[in-house]
Amino acid sequence: MHKEEIRKLIGKTQQKGLTLIPVRMYFKNGKVKVELALAKGKQLWDKRETERRRTADKEARDAIGRSRKA
């Protein structure tokens, strides 16, 4: 990356609350290359929804597992 690209990414992470995420790592000509992505974090309501869905899926799997044993 060039200095200006790095400065832009740093500015976005500090101002807008975005996060740099390493998407992919690979070797090229004896060097390690990293693909980066900018992403927004989840909001509280989104986290709650994800947790609810995870809980419902777990309960459904447990119910199916209990029905197979009987």
Secondary structure, DSSP 8 states (H G I E B T S, - for coil): --HHHHHHHHHHHHHS-EEEEEEEEEEETTEEEEEEEEEE---HHHHHHHHHHHHHHHHHHHHHHHHHH-
